[in-house]
């Protein structure tokens, strides 16, 4: 997918907030890319400024997660890296520095993935408007360098990411991403188009640790789905002779045994 203009700035006729909508931070997560492309065809911004950003255009073009490095670990003030992702992050941080809000659209590489919001407490009021049943916090601590983590350091800014479902079903999940964009813009009062906000109760889950794969002999004891509840004491996975054992009130997220050594194999969350 070739994208000619990777940063599109829409300006309303009246003063208002400045926000950004990111997609394609990981190039093979296309639900957000399709949604932004669709929204841009006829969106009308009545006030404020909106940046629509195809975050990693070369990875989007190649339909791969990244070129050299995970872009969502590059949003750090002291980033002096030389990879394409480092250079792109430095450019995009200049945009985020102007913004009051960020919506970053993602997808999961786990089949039958459950859509959910990633945000910290300061953005819970924003998270409530989206059509997902789970709001997850704590990611800034275990995965520094993400877009929303960068924004969270800015006083008064509201920032979150939405995991829109399985990346292999991007055309289907584009509808959730598209509605989320409209909900986000309506929350900040930037458009006249009216969309319904979520009314269902959401569950809060705090992620506590990321478990890395240390050997080639890593395997799960079963096929885990996102947010599967774990029984205290049960074995989640083996990494050669090491056992990963569940604690109390825990769940599992992003279980992926195919990751390379040194990469995250799964995330543990605490159910509140």
C-alpha beads as a LAMMPS data file, in Angstrom:
LAMMPS data file: protein, C-alpha beads

272 atoms
271 bonds

1 atom types
1 bond types

-500.0 500.0 xlo xhi
-500.0 500.0 ylo yhi
-500.0 500.0 zlo zhi

Masses

1 110.0

Atoms # bond

1 1 1 0.000 0.000 0.000
2 1 1 1.653 3.189 -1.243
3 1 1 0.881 6.388 0.674
4 1 1 1.916 9.675 -0.937
5 1 1 1.095 12.079 1.891
6 1 1 1.912 10.517 5.255
7 1 1 0.978 13.468 7.494
8 1 1 -2.320 15.192 6.722
9 1 1 -3.221 18.334 8.645
10 1 1 -6.901 19.310 8.803
11 1 1 -7.759 22.779 10.139
12 1 1 -11.211 23.812 11.319
13 1 1 -12.779 27.216 10.844
14 1 1 -12.788 28.009 14.562
15 1 1 -10.224 27.751 17.395
16 1 1 -10.141 24.463 19.270
17 1 1 -7.970 21.627 20.518
18 1 1 -5.119 20.114 18.507
19 1 1 -5.115 16.325 18.300
20 1 1 -3.459 13.520 16.364
21 1 1 -4.768 10.238 14.972
22 1 1 -1.971 7.729 14.319
23 1 1 -2.197 4.528 12.296
24 1 1 0.367 2.080 10.961
25 1 1 2.893 2.434 13.784
26 1 1 3.297 -1.254 12.978
27 1 1 3.003 -1.593 9.219
28 1 1 1.117 -4.889 9.135
29 1 1 -1.664 -3.628 11.423
30 1 1 -3.969 -2.331 8.712
31 1 1 -7.342 -1.756 10.430
32 1 1 -6.308 1.757 11.437
33 1 1 -4.697 2.436 8.062
34 1 1 -7.899 1.495 6.225
35 1 1 -9.985 3.524 8.683
36 1 1 -7.896 6.701 8.371
37 1 1 -7.893 6.419 4.577
38 1 1 -11.674 6.045 4.600
39 1 1 -12.284 8.887 7.070
40 1 1 -10.088 11.299 5.128
41 1 1 -12.366 11.026 2.088
42 1 1 -15.090 13.186 3.638
43 1 1 -14.258 14.217 7.210
44 1 1 -15.075 17.836 8.021
45 1 1 -13.293 19.484 10.938
46 1 1 -15.319 22.411 12.313
47 1 1 -12.701 23.698 14.772
48 1 1 -9.231 23.006 16.047
49 1 1 -6.518 21.068 14.247
50 1 1 -6.286 17.337 13.499
51 1 1 -3.157 15.554 12.300
52 1 1 -3.856 12.246 10.558
53 1 1 -0.576 10.330 10.536
54 1 1 0.518 7.185 8.688
55 1 1 3.241 6.579 11.218
56 1 1 5.539 4.037 9.529
57 1 1 4.853 4.431 5.783
58 1 1 7.646 2.185 4.508
59 1 1 6.524 -0.665 6.784
60 1 1 2.913 -0.099 5.662
61 1 1 4.030 -0.282 2.037
62 1 1 5.839 -3.583 2.656
63 1 1 3.066 -4.905 4.953
64 1 1 5.575 -5.732 7.692
65 1 1 5.645 -4.823 11.368
66 1 1 8.803 -2.696 11.161
67 1 1 11.806 -1.893 8.981
68 1 1 14.631 -2.101 11.519
69 1 1 13.133 -1.415 14.942
70 1 1 9.802 -1.338 16.764
71 1 1 8.628 2.244 16.175
72 1 1 6.518 2.035 19.324
73 1 1 9.669 1.885 21.454
74 1 1 11.260 4.945 19.817
75 1 1 9.199 7.799 21.296
76 1 1 11.775 8.887 23.842
77 1 1 13.003 12.458 24.395
78 1 1 16.648 11.405 24.298
79 1 1 16.295 9.235 21.184
80 1 1 19.462 9.583 19.109
81 1 1 19.088 6.339 17.156
82 1 1 19.867 6.021 13.461
83 1 1 17.264 3.510 12.248
84 1 1 14.398 4.649 9.992
85 1 1 12.060 4.245 12.964
86 1 1 14.222 6.410 15.234
87 1 1 14.304 9.181 12.637
88 1 1 10.561 8.938 12.050
89 1 1 9.822 9.032 15.793
90 1 1 11.816 12.237 16.200
91 1 1 9.761 13.837 13.436
92 1 1 6.455 12.635 14.892
93 1 1 7.344 13.750 18.422
94 1 1 7.446 17.312 17.105
95 1 1 3.807 16.876 16.058
96 1 1 2.820 15.320 19.386
97 1 1 4.422 18.257 21.204
98 1 1 1.718 20.460 19.638
99 1 1 -1.162 18.157 20.587
100 1 1 -3.710 17.994 23.396
101 1 1 -4.799 14.473 22.533
102 1 1 -3.708 11.305 20.721
103 1 1 -5.557 8.289 19.353
104 1 1 -3.187 5.540 18.169
105 1 1 -4.819 2.661 16.266
106 1 1 -3.270 -0.809 16.542
107 1 1 -4.107 -4.482 16.026
108 1 1 -2.938 -7.742 17.567
109 1 1 -1.050 -10.601 15.903
110 1 1 -2.917 -13.053 18.141
111 1 1 -5.907 -14.772 16.509
112 1 1 -9.325 -14.145 18.098
113 1 1 -7.835 -11.057 19.764
114 1 1 -10.102 -9.032 22.039
115 1 1 -10.276 -5.299 21.236
116 1 1 -9.240 -3.101 24.157
117 1 1 -7.936 0.333 25.128
118 1 1 -4.436 1.022 26.431
119 1 1 -4.201 4.155 28.582
120 1 1 -3.230 5.527 31.961
121 1 1 -5.541 6.944 34.639
122 1 1 -5.475 10.521 33.346
123 1 1 -7.221 9.327 30.170
124 1 1 -9.872 7.038 31.710
125 1 1 -12.643 9.542 30.942
126 1 1 -11.660 9.434 27.279
127 1 1 -11.348 5.642 27.273
128 1 1 -14.955 5.239 28.425
129 1 1 -16.359 6.528 25.130
130 1 1 -14.983 3.698 22.976
131 1 1 -16.819 0.483 22.110
132 1 1 -14.522 -1.915 23.948
133 1 1 -15.032 -3.881 27.149
134 1 1 -11.521 -3.634 28.593
135 1 1 -9.315 -0.697 29.573
136 1 1 -5.735 -1.664 30.377
137 1 1 -3.135 0.463 32.162
138 1 1 0.491 0.107 33.267
139 1 1 1.996 -0.221 29.798
140 1 1 4.195 2.880 30.139
141 1 1 6.220 1.132 32.824
142 1 1 6.785 -2.221 31.126
143 1 1 7.014 -0.972 27.524
144 1 1 8.600 2.518 27.511
145 1 1 8.894 4.405 24.237
146 1 1 5.313 4.121 22.974
147 1 1 3.383 6.990 21.384
148 1 1 0.865 7.262 24.210
149 1 1 3.596 6.966 26.833
150 1 1 5.336 9.961 25.290
151 1 1 2.110 11.973 25.405
152 1 1 1.394 10.945 28.978
153 1 1 4.403 12.971 30.113
154 1 1 2.708 16.116 28.830
155 1 1 0.589 17.818 31.501
156 1 1 -3.106 17.850 30.669
157 1 1 -2.784 15.705 27.526
158 1 1 -5.150 12.787 26.917
159 1 1 -3.674 9.831 25.101
160 1 1 -4.526 6.226 24.364
161 1 1 -4.091 3.346 21.985
162 1 1 -6.825 1.032 20.776
163 1 1 -6.118 -2.580 19.878
164 1 1 -8.777 -3.131 17.223
165 1 1 -8.659 -6.950 17.085
166 1 1 -6.713 -9.500 15.053
167 1 1 -4.431 -7.995 12.392
168 1 1 -5.432 -10.797 10.026
169 1 1 -8.992 -9.445 9.971
170 1 1 -8.155 -5.817 9.262
171 1 1 -10.977 -5.119 6.800
172 1 1 -13.548 -6.380 9.315
173 1 1 -11.968 -4.516 12.246
174 1 1 -11.688 -1.305 10.230
175 1 1 -15.244 -0.478 11.303
176 1 1 -14.255 -0.318 14.983
177 1 1 -11.226 1.807 14.109
178 1 1 -13.320 4.162 11.977
179 1 1 -15.986 4.664 14.634
180 1 1 -13.254 5.203 17.238
181 1 1 -11.820 8.052 15.162
182 1 1 -15.220 9.751 15.014
183 1 1 -15.802 9.207 18.745
184 1 1 -12.376 10.702 19.488
185 1 1 -12.986 13.792 17.341
186 1 1 -16.450 14.267 18.838
187 1 1 -15.068 14.007 22.390
188 1 1 -12.831 16.998 21.671
189 1 1 -15.671 18.862 19.923
190 1 1 -13.864 19.071 16.598
191 1 1 -16.627 17.971 14.217
192 1 1 -20.390 18.218 13.716
193 1 1 -20.913 14.529 12.870
194 1 1 -22.593 12.800 15.807
195 1 1 -21.773 9.245 16.859
196 1 1 -22.892 7.281 19.899
197 1 1 -20.478 6.833 22.776
198 1 1 -20.053 3.497 24.539
199 1 1 -22.584 2.827 27.306
200 1 1 -21.461 -0.577 28.568
201 1 1 -19.378 -1.156 31.667
202 1 1 -15.662 -1.648 31.139
203 1 1 -13.263 -3.892 33.037
204 1 1 -9.943 -2.412 34.218
205 1 1 -6.777 -4.487 33.980
206 1 1 -3.341 -3.324 35.078
207 1 1 -0.410 -4.964 33.292
208 1 1 2.389 -5.896 35.671
209 1 1 5.130 -7.590 33.653
210 1 1 6.318 -8.573 30.200
211 1 1 7.817 -12.050 29.917
212 1 1 10.564 -12.543 27.355
213 1 1 11.443 -15.703 25.475
214 1 1 14.936 -16.805 26.557
215 1 1 15.407 -20.102 24.679
216 1 1 14.298 -21.777 21.464
217 1 1 12.559 -24.419 23.569
218 1 1 9.701 -22.131 24.635
219 1 1 6.109 -23.314 24.505
220 1 1 2.738 -22.598 26.118
221 1 1 0.792 -25.248 28.001
222 1 1 -2.345 -24.366 25.996
223 1 1 -3.505 -21.964 23.306
224 1 1 -4.123 -18.850 25.376
225 1 1 -6.458 -16.092 24.239
226 1 1 -6.141 -12.437 25.237
227 1 1 -7.345 -11.823 28.797
228 1 1 -7.797 -15.499 29.640
229 1 1 -8.035 -15.704 33.433
230 1 1 -5.280 -17.761 35.037
231 1 1 -5.616 -20.021 38.037
232 1 1 -3.107 -19.343 40.783
233 1 1 -0.299 -21.890 40.565
234 1 1 -1.036 -23.150 37.052
235 1 1 1.815 -23.392 34.575
236 1 1 1.444 -20.891 31.755
237 1 1 4.503 -21.802 29.704
238 1 1 7.854 -23.552 29.719
239 1 1 11.070 -21.845 28.606
240 1 1 13.362 -24.868 28.428
241 1 1 13.411 -26.006 32.090
242 1 1 11.998 -22.774 33.497
243 1 1 8.298 -22.759 34.386
244 1 1 6.190 -19.623 34.176
245 1 1 3.546 -19.943 36.872
246 1 1 0.428 -17.817 37.351
247 1 1 -0.177 -15.721 40.430
248 1 1 -3.415 -14.594 42.044
249 1 1 -6.005 -12.679 39.974
250 1 1 -3.867 -12.678 36.846
251 1 1 -4.642 -12.857 33.137
252 1 1 -2.549 -13.272 29.999
253 1 1 -2.264 -10.946 26.994
254 1 1 -0.497 -11.230 23.600
255 1 1 0.639 -14.855 24.029
256 1 1 2.967 -15.553 21.098
257 1 1 5.461 -18.433 21.193
258 1 1 6.782 -17.627 17.709
259 1 1 8.659 -14.540 18.933
260 1 1 12.455 -14.530 18.668
261 1 1 14.703 -15.039 21.676
262 1 1 14.846 -11.856 23.730
263 1 1 11.421 -10.669 22.555
264 1 1 8.231 -10.539 24.610
265 1 1 6.377 -13.857 24.591
266 1 1 3.430 -12.687 26.714
267 1 1 2.149 -10.028 29.085
268 1 1 0.702 -10.585 32.539
269 1 1 -2.138 -8.410 33.764
270 1 1 -3.782 -8.034 37.158
271 1 1 -7.571 -8.163 37.170
272 1 1 -9.030 -5.462 39.410

Bonds

1 1 1 2
2 1 2 3
3 1 3 4
4 1 4 5
5 1 5 6
6 1 6 7
7 1 7 8
8 1 8 9
9 1 9 10
10 1 10 11
11 1 11 12
12 1 12 13
13 1 13 14
14 1 14 15
15 1 15 16
16 1 16 17
17 1 17 18
18 1 18 19
19 1 19 20
20 1 20 21
21 1 21 22
22 1 22 23
23 1 23 24
24 1 24 25
25 1 25 26
26 1 26 27
27 1 27 28
28 1 28 29
29 1 29 30
30 1 30 31
31 1 31 32
32 1 32 33
33 1 33 34
34 1 34 35
35 1 35 36
36 1 36 37
37 1 37 38
38 1 38 39
39 1 39 40
40 1 40 41
41 1 41 42
42 1 42 43
43 1 43 44
44 1 44 45
45 1 45 46
46 1 46 47
47 1 47 48
48 1 48 49
49 1 49 50
50 1 50 51
51 1 51 52
52 1 52 53
53 1 53 54
54 1 54 55
55 1 55 56
56 1 56 57
57 1 57 58
58 1 58 59
59 1 59 60
60 1 60 61
61 1 61 62
62 1 62 63
63 1 63 64
64 1 64 65
65 1 65 66
66 1 66 67
67 1 67 68
68 1 68 69
69 1 69 70
70 1 70 71
71 1 71 72
72 1 72 73
73 1 73 74
74 1 74 75
75 1 75 76
76 1 76 77
77 1 77 78
78 1 78 79
79 1 79 80
80 1 80 81
81 1 81 82
82 1 82 83
83 1 83 84
84 1 84 85
85 1 85 86
86 1 86 87
87 1 87 88
88 1 88 89
89 1 89 90
90 1 90 91
91 1 91 92
92 1 92 93
93 1 93 94
94 1 94 95
95 1 95 96
96 1 96 97
97 1 97 98
98 1 98 99
99 1 99 100
100 1 100 101
101 1 101 102
102 1 102 103
103 1 103 104
104 1 104 105
105 1 105 106
106 1 106 107
107 1 107 108
108 1 108 109
109 1 109 110
110 1 110 111
111 1 111 112
112 1 112 113
113 1 113 114
114 1 114 115
115 1 115 116
116 1 116 117
117 1 117 118
118 1 118 119
119 1 119 120
120 1 120 121
121 1 121 122
122 1 122 123
123 1 123 124
124 1 124 125
125 1 125 126
126 1 126 127
127 1 127 128
128 1 128 129
129 1 129 130
130 1 130 131
131 1 131 132
132 1 132 133
133 1 133 134
134 1 134 135
135 1 135 136
136 1 136 137
137 1 137 138
138 1 138 139
139 1 139 140
140 1 140 141
141 1 141 142
142 1 142 143
143 1 143 144
144 1 144 145
145 1 145 146
146 1 146 147
147 1 147 148
148 1 148 149
149 1 149 150
150 1 150 151
151 1 151 152
152 1 152 153
153 1 153 154
154 1 154 155
155 1 155 156
156 1 156 157
157 1 157 158
158 1 158 159
159 1 159 160
160 1 160 161
161 1 161 162
162 1 162 163
163 1 163 164
164 1 164 165
165 1 165 166
166 1 166 167
167 1 167 168
168 1 168 169
169 1 169 170
170 1 170 171
171 1 171 172
172 1 172 173
173 1 173 174
174 1 174 175
175 1 175 176
176 1 176 177
177 1 177 178
178 1 178 179
179 1 179 180
180 1 180 181
181 1 181 182
182 1 182 183
183 1 183 184
184 1 184 185
185 1 185 186
186 1 186 187
187 1 187 188
188 1 188 189
189 1 189 190
190 1 190 191
191 1 191 192
192 1 192 193
193 1 193 194
194 1 194 195
195 1 195 196
196 1 196 197
197 1 197 198
198 1 198 199
199 1 199 200
200 1 200 201
201 1 201 202
202 1 202 203
203 1 203 204
204 1 204 205
205 1 205 206
206 1 206 207
207 1 207 208
208 1 208 209
209 1 209 210
210 1 210 211
211 1 211 212
212 1 212 213
213 1 213 214
214 1 214 215
215 1 215 216
216 1 216 217
217 1 217 218
218 1 218 219
219 1 219 220
220 1 220 221
221 1 221 222
222 1 222 223
223 1 223 224
224 1 224 225
225 1 225 226
226 1 226 227
227 1 227 228
228 1 228 229
229 1 229 230
230 1 230 231
231 1 231 232
232 1 232 233
233 1 233 234
234 1 234 235
235 1 235 236
236 1 236 237
237 1 237 238
238 1 238 239
239 1 239 240
240 1 240 241
241 1 241 242
242 1 242 243
243 1 243 244
244 1 244 245
245 1 245 246
246 1 246 247
247 1 247 248
248 1 248 249
249 1 249 250
250 1 250 251
251 1 251 252
252 1 252 253
253 1 253 254
254 1 254 255
255 1 255 256
256 1 256 257
257 1 257 258
258 1 258 259
259 1 259 260
260 1 260 261
261 1 261 262
262 1 262 263
263 1 263 264
264 1 264 265
265 1 265 266
266 1 266 267
267 1 267 268
268 1 268 269
269 1 269 270
270 1 270 271
271 1 271 272
